[in-house]
Amino acid sequence: MQSVMNGVGIGFFSAFFISLYLDSFIGVVIPIAITYFIIAPLVSAVSILLILYSKKDEKRKSGIEWWEESEALKKQL
């Protein structure tokens, strides 16, 4: 869950800064709908995948399966 929240934050802040960069340096104004409904979710998805992929090895070392529920969690349910 922490990775998802970090990824969403990264995506929306980066979309905001991309729109500021394009406006100030190139002079192109991106509409708000394109910035927050197209660019931000794409950057969020990529950053979430990168965060999850980078944490794959540390979770595997600690005995937690990366994409599947762990045995301890299955026993609790």
TARACOR-V994869 format. One record per residue. N is the residue number from 0. PHI is phi as a letter, one per 30 degrees, with the letter a starting at -180 (* if undefined). OMEGA is omega as a letter, one per 40 degrees, with the letter a starting at -180 (999 if undefined). D_LAST is the distance of its C-alpha to the last C-alpha in Angstrom with 2 decimals. Layout:
n=N phi=PHI omega=OMEGA d_last=D_LAST
n=N phi=PHI omega=OMEGA d_last=D_LAST
//
This chain:
n=0 phi=* omega=i d_last=18.78
n=1 phi=d omega=i d_last=21.78
n=2 phi=d omega=i d_last=23.20
n=3 phi=d omega=i d_last=23.13
n=4 phi=d omega=i d_last=24.87
n=5 phi=d omega=a d_last=27.37
n=6 phi=d omega=i d_last=28.09
n=7 phi=d omega=i d_last=28.77
n=8 phi=d omega=i d_last=31.02
n=9 phi=d omega=a d_last=32.85
n=10 phi=d omega=a d_last=33.37
n=11 phi=d omega=i d_last=34.88
n=12 phi=d omega=i d_last=37.00
n=13 phi=d omega=i d_last=38.30
n=14 phi=d omega=i d_last=39.17
n=15 phi=d omega=a d_last=41.08
n=16 phi=d omega=i d_last=42.95
n=17 phi=d omega=i d_last=43.69
n=18 phi=d omega=i d_last=45.26
n=19 phi=d omega=a d_last=47.29
n=20 phi=d omega=a d_last=48.44
n=21 phi=d omega=a d_last=49.59
n=22 phi=d omega=a d_last=51.35
n=23 phi=d omega=a d_last=53.24
n=24 phi=c omega=a d_last=54.16
n=25 phi=c omega=a d_last=54.54
n=26 phi=i omega=i d_last=55.27
n=27 phi=c omega=i d_last=52.73
n=28 phi=c omega=i d_last=50.81
n=29 phi=d omega=i d_last=47.43
n=30 phi=d omega=a d_last=46.42
n=31 phi=d omega=a d_last=43.47
n=32 phi=d omega=i d_last=41.63
n=33 phi=d omega=a d_last=41.89
n=34 phi=d omega=a d_last=40.91
n=35 phi=c omega=i d_last=37.76
n=36 phi=c omega=i d_last=36.66
n=37 phi=b omega=a d_last=37.49
n=38 phi=d omega=a d_last=38.06
n=39 phi=d omega=i d_last=35.33
n=40 phi=d omega=i d_last=32.38
n=41 phi=d omega=i d_last=33.78
n=42 phi=d omega=i d_last=34.17
n=43 phi=d omega=a d_last=30.70
n=44 phi=d omega=i d_last=29.15
n=45 phi=d omega=a d_last=31.24
n=46 phi=d omega=i d_last=30.48
n=47 phi=d omega=i d_last=26.68
n=48 phi=d omega=i d_last=27.01
n=49 phi=d omega=i d_last=29.31
n=50 phi=d omega=i d_last=27.11
n=51 phi=d omega=i d_last=24.05
n=52 phi=d omega=a d_last=26.39
n=53 phi=d omega=i d_last=27.98
n=54 phi=c omega=a d_last=24.75
n=55 phi=d omega=a d_last=23.72
n=56 phi=d omega=a d_last=25.60
n=57 phi=d omega=i d_last=24.51
n=58 phi=d omega=i d_last=20.80
n=59 phi=d omega=i d_last=21.65
n=60 phi=d omega=a d_last=23.65
n=61 phi=d omega=i d_last=20.92
n=62 phi=i omega=i d_last=18.60
n=63 phi=c omega=i d_last=16.41
n=64 phi=d omega=a d_last=16.54
n=65 phi=d omega=a d_last=18.45
n=66 phi=c omega=a d_last=17.35
n=67 phi=c omega=i d_last=14.16
n=68 phi=d omega=i d_last=10.69
n=69 phi=d omega=a d_last=11.05
n=70 phi=d omega=i d_last=10.03
n=71 phi=d omega=i d_last=8.91
n=72 phi=d omega=i d_last=6.46
n=73 phi=d omega=i d_last=5.26
n=74 phi=d omega=i d_last=5.44
n=75 phi=d omega=a d_last=3.78
n=76 phi=d omega=999 d_last=0.00
//
